[in-house]
């Protein structure tokens, strides 16, 4: 199979994933959660949010592992305010991303990325996309395997 040319890839390790789950859906939930963290200088390099079929919001994001304790502490007060059923977290995660010119007009790239990770037994924990980037949260100790799988799947600029 011919490799599809993309712009490149990036990765981050040393992250923890946090989920603020099952909040009654209403405006401002993600803003409240992320503003609280920002006010305490906690950077959030990955965010995904969804409203489920029961009308509950779920906000999942990553923070640097050293910021996890402070994040969880801050979320205890926020949890009650946003009426989240629970706050969960997972340590030792990282992100792998591919980027390139305008993925919106290049069908199949996401599928190729996800299939490449699946072929090497990597479970994707969360996905976020933009018009030119696809990012997956994966187990931290599988970052190198993920990068190798992506190198075997895509063509990169010289």
Short mmCIF file of the C-alpha atoms (twelve columns), coordinates in Angstrom:
data_MODEL
# 
_entry.id   MODEL 
# 
loop_
_atom_site.group_PDB 
_atom_site.id 
_atom_site.type_symbol 
_atom_site.label_atom_id 
_atom_site.label_alt_id 
_atom_site.label_comp_id 
_atom_site.label_asym_id 
_atom_site.label_seq_id 
_atom_site.Cartn_x 
_atom_site.Cartn_y 
_atom_site.Cartn_z 
_atom_site.pdbx_PDB_model_num 
ATOM 1   C CA . UNK A 1   0.000   0.000  0.000  1 
ATOM 2   C CA . UNK A 2   1.290   3.450  -0.913 1 
ATOM 3   C CA . UNK A 3   2.042   5.673  2.028  1 
ATOM 4   C CA . UNK A 4   0.058   8.892  2.301  1 
ATOM 5   C CA . UNK A 5   2.248   11.975 2.696  1 
ATOM 6   C CA . UNK A 6   1.540   14.089 5.766  1 
ATOM 7   C CA . UNK A 7   3.308   17.051 7.341  1 
ATOM 8   C CA . UNK A 8   4.706   15.256 10.370 1 
ATOM 9   C CA . UNK A 9   3.994   13.921 13.805 1 
ATOM 10  C CA . UNK A 10  4.337   15.047 17.395 1 
ATOM 11  C CA . UNK A 11  4.080   13.367 20.755 1 
ATOM 12  C CA . UNK A 12  3.894   14.207 24.435 1 
ATOM 13  C CA . UNK A 13  4.555   11.937 27.377 1 
ATOM 14  C CA . UNK A 14  4.349   12.318 31.133 1 
ATOM 15  C CA . UNK A 15  0.646   13.111 31.106 1 
ATOM 16  C CA . UNK A 16  -2.376  12.129 33.159 1 
ATOM 17  C CA . UNK A 17  -5.897  11.954 31.767 1 
ATOM 18  C CA . UNK A 18  -8.785  13.358 33.813 1 
ATOM 19  C CA . UNK A 19  -12.501 12.977 33.177 1 
ATOM 20  C CA . UNK A 20  -15.245 15.125 34.682 1 
ATOM 21  C CA . UNK A 21  -18.229 12.941 33.922 1 
ATOM 22  C CA . UNK A 22  -22.011 12.902 33.741 1 
ATOM 23  C CA . UNK A 23  -22.845 16.562 34.292 1 
ATOM 24  C CA . UNK A 24  -26.333 17.772 33.355 1 
ATOM 25  C CA . UNK A 25  -25.662 19.445 29.999 1 
ATOM 26  C CA . UNK A 26  -25.791 23.236 30.075 1 
ATOM 27  C CA . UNK A 27  -23.681 26.142 28.843 1 
ATOM 28  C CA . UNK A 28  -20.450 26.990 30.619 1 
ATOM 29  C CA . UNK A 29  -19.410 23.623 32.068 1 
ATOM 30  C CA . UNK A 30  -16.155 23.231 30.146 1 
ATOM 31  C CA . UNK A 31  -15.466 26.933 30.698 1 
ATOM 32  C CA . UNK A 32  -15.822 26.586 34.468 1 
ATOM 33  C CA . UNK A 33  -13.604 23.509 34.659 1 
ATOM 34  C CA . UNK A 34  -10.840 24.801 32.406 1 
ATOM 35  C CA . UNK A 35  -10.911 28.373 33.733 1 
ATOM 36  C CA . UNK A 36  -10.396 27.041 37.239 1 
ATOM 37  C CA . UNK A 37  -7.343  25.089 36.124 1 
ATOM 38  C CA . UNK A 38  -5.991  28.027 34.111 1 
ATOM 39  C CA . UNK A 39  -6.327  30.355 37.096 1 
ATOM 40  C CA . UNK A 40  -3.954  28.004 38.909 1 
ATOM 41  C CA . UNK A 41  -1.462  27.840 36.008 1 
ATOM 42  C CA . UNK A 42  -2.348  24.273 35.066 1 
ATOM 43  C CA . UNK A 43  -1.898  23.746 31.348 1 
ATOM 44  C CA . UNK A 44  -4.317  21.477 29.497 1 
ATOM 45  C CA . UNK A 45  -2.740  20.279 26.215 1 
ATOM 46  C CA . UNK A 46  -5.615  17.958 25.216 1 
ATOM 47  C CA . UNK A 47  -9.379  18.413 25.622 1 
ATOM 48  C CA . UNK A 48  -12.401 16.545 24.324 1 
ATOM 49  C CA . UNK A 49  -16.027 17.060 25.328 1 
ATOM 50  C CA . UNK A 50  -19.209 15.249 24.414 1 
ATOM 51  C CA . UNK A 51  -22.886 15.287 25.299 1 
ATOM 52  C CA . UNK A 52  -24.280 11.757 25.517 1 
ATOM 53  C CA . UNK A 53  -27.754 10.619 24.474 1 
ATOM 54  C CA . UNK A 54  -29.012 11.084 28.033 1 
ATOM 55  C CA . UNK A 55  -28.085 14.779 28.018 1 
ATOM 56  C CA . UNK A 56  -24.965 14.488 30.174 1 
ATOM 57  C CA . UNK A 57  -21.718 16.310 29.428 1 
ATOM 58  C CA . UNK A 58  -18.374 14.538 29.757 1 
ATOM 59  C CA . UNK A 59  -15.156 16.572 29.655 1 
ATOM 60  C CA . UNK A 60  -11.906 14.610 29.321 1 
ATOM 61  C CA . UNK A 61  -8.516  16.288 29.248 1 
ATOM 62  C CA . UNK A 62  -4.829  15.751 29.923 1 
ATOM 63  C CA . UNK A 63  -2.527  17.557 32.308 1 
ATOM 64  C CA . UNK A 64  1.136   17.117 33.066 1 
ATOM 65  C CA . UNK A 65  1.610   14.293 35.590 1 
ATOM 66  C CA . UNK A 66  3.141   16.625 38.201 1 
ATOM 67  C CA . UNK A 67  -0.071  18.731 38.022 1 
ATOM 68  C CA . UNK A 68  -2.426  15.800 38.640 1 
ATOM 69  C CA . UNK A 69  -2.723  16.157 42.437 1 
ATOM 70  C CA . UNK A 70  -3.454  19.881 42.239 1 
ATOM 71  C CA . UNK A 71  -5.922  19.268 39.399 1 
ATOM 72  C CA . UNK A 72  -7.855  16.665 41.377 1 
ATOM 73  C CA . UNK A 73  -7.907  18.907 44.443 1 
ATOM 74  C CA . UNK A 74  -9.259  21.864 42.462 1 
ATOM 75  C CA . UNK A 75  -11.874 19.680 40.821 1 
ATOM 76  C CA . UNK A 76  -13.362 18.627 44.163 1 
ATOM 77  C CA . UNK A 77  -15.021 22.036 44.567 1 
ATOM 78  C CA . UNK A 78  -15.789 22.384 40.849 1 
ATOM 79  C CA . UNK A 79  -17.348 18.911 40.753 1 
ATOM 80  C CA . UNK A 80  -20.176 19.975 43.054 1 
ATOM 81  C CA . UNK A 81  -20.722 23.240 41.207 1 
ATOM 82  C CA . UNK A 82  -21.044 21.536 37.805 1 
ATOM 83  C CA . UNK A 83  -22.958 18.592 39.312 1 
ATOM 84  C CA . UNK A 84  -20.596 15.954 37.955 1 
ATOM 85  C CA . UNK A 85  -21.359 12.405 39.049 1 
ATOM 86  C CA . UNK A 86  -17.675 11.604 39.192 1 
ATOM 87  C CA . UNK A 87  -14.135 12.709 38.469 1 
ATOM 88  C CA . UNK A 88  -11.854 9.955  37.232 1 
ATOM 89  C CA . UNK A 89  -8.211  9.915  36.260 1 
ATOM 90  C CA . UNK A 90  -5.578  7.715  34.697 1 
ATOM 91  C CA . UNK A 91  -1.849  8.155  35.043 1 
ATOM 92  C CA . UNK A 92  0.905   7.311  32.571 1 
ATOM 93  C CA . UNK A 93  -0.681  8.441  29.333 1 
ATOM 94  C CA . UNK A 94  0.681   10.404 26.427 1 
ATOM 95  C CA . UNK A 95  -0.431  11.783 23.095 1 
ATOM 96  C CA . UNK A 96  0.589   11.024 19.542 1 
ATOM 97  C CA . UNK A 97  -0.442  13.410 16.788 1 
ATOM 98  C CA . UNK A 98  -0.136  13.598 13.050 1 
ATOM 99  C CA . UNK A 99  -0.484  16.844 11.167 1 
ATOM 100 C CA . UNK A 100 -0.514  17.956 7.629  1 
ATOM 101 C CA . UNK A 101 -2.025  20.261 5.154  1 
ATOM 102 C CA . UNK A 102 -5.771  20.480 5.460  1 
ATOM 103 C CA . UNK A 103 -6.940  17.026 6.538  1 
ATOM 104 C CA . UNK A 104 -10.536 18.136 5.880  1 
ATOM 105 C CA . UNK A 105 -10.005 17.514 2.193  1 
ATOM 106 C CA . UNK A 106 -8.077  14.259 2.531  1 
ATOM 107 C CA . UNK A 107 -10.476 11.439 3.459  1 
ATOM 108 C CA . UNK A 108 -9.225  8.344  5.213  1 
ATOM 109 C CA . UNK A 109 -6.249  9.748  7.102  1 
ATOM 110 C CA . UNK A 110 -7.889  9.346  10.520 1 
ATOM 111 C CA . UNK A 111 -8.853  5.771  9.699  1 
ATOM 112 C CA . UNK A 112 -5.312  4.981  8.601  1 
ATOM 113 C CA . UNK A 113 -3.905  6.401  11.834 1 
ATOM 114 C CA . UNK A 114 -6.346  4.500  14.034 1 
ATOM 115 C CA . UNK A 115 -5.825  1.264  12.084 1 
ATOM 116 C CA . UNK A 116 -2.025  1.604  12.378 1 
ATOM 117 C CA . UNK A 117 -2.285  1.923  16.143 1 
ATOM 118 C CA . UNK A 118 -4.726  -0.971 16.310 1 
ATOM 119 C CA . UNK A 119 -2.428  -3.260 14.291 1 
ATOM 120 C CA . UNK A 120 0.207   -2.972 17.023 1 
ATOM 121 C CA . UNK A 121 -2.316  -3.462 19.828 1 
ATOM 122 C CA . UNK A 122 -2.510  0.125  21.018 1 
ATOM 123 C CA . UNK A 123 -5.842  1.096  22.535 1 
ATOM 124 C CA . UNK A 124 -6.875  4.685  21.854 1 
ATOM 125 C CA . UNK A 125 -8.219  6.275  25.033 1 
ATOM 126 C CA . UNK A 126 -9.408  9.568  23.501 1 
ATOM 127 C CA . UNK A 127 -9.304  11.353 20.135 1 
ATOM 128 C CA . UNK A 128 -9.291  15.028 19.236 1 
ATOM 129 C CA . UNK A 129 -9.059  16.489 15.745 1 
ATOM 130 C CA . UNK A 130 -8.788  19.814 13.981 1 
ATOM 131 C CA . UNK A 131 -8.675  20.642 10.290 1 
ATOM 132 C CA . UNK A 132 -4.990  19.754 10.206 1 
ATOM 133 C CA . UNK A 133 -4.197  17.607 13.266 1 
ATOM 134 C CA . UNK A 134 -5.354  14.284 14.676 1 
ATOM 135 C CA . UNK A 135 -4.335  13.528 18.258 1 
ATOM 136 C CA . UNK A 136 -4.800  10.291 20.194 1 
ATOM 137 C CA . UNK A 137 -4.305  9.675  23.898 1 
ATOM 138 C CA . UNK A 138 -2.580  6.324  24.442 1 
ATOM 139 C CA . UNK A 139 -0.881  4.442  27.257 1 
ATOM 140 C CA . UNK A 140 2.361   6.251  28.066 1 
ATOM 141 C CA . UNK A 141 4.578   3.203  27.756 1 
ATOM 142 C CA . UNK A 142 3.324   2.632  24.190 1 
ATOM 143 C CA . UNK A 143 4.334   6.042  22.751 1 
ATOM 144 C CA . UNK A 144 7.418   4.653  20.976 1 
ATOM 145 C CA . UNK A 145 5.393   1.788  19.494 1 
ATOM 146 C CA . UNK A 146 2.776   4.280  18.308 1 
ATOM 147 C CA . UNK A 147 5.370   6.482  16.643 1 
ATOM 148 C CA . UNK A 148 6.938   3.490  14.897 1 
ATOM 149 C CA . UNK A 149 3.519   2.357  13.617 1 
ATOM 150 C CA . UNK A 150 2.838   5.849  12.269 1 
ATOM 151 C CA . UNK A 151 6.260   6.010  10.612 1 
ATOM 152 C CA . UNK A 152 5.456   2.734  8.843  1 
ATOM 153 C CA . UNK A 153 2.044   4.028  7.715  1 
ATOM 154 C CA . UNK A 154 2.701   7.581  6.557  1 
ATOM 155 C CA . UNK A 155 5.284   9.370  4.439  1 
ATOM 156 C CA . UNK A 156 6.919   12.398 6.008  1 
ATOM 157 C CA . UNK A 157 8.751   15.336 4.429  1 
ATOM 158 C CA . UNK A 158 12.519  14.977 4.166  1 
# 
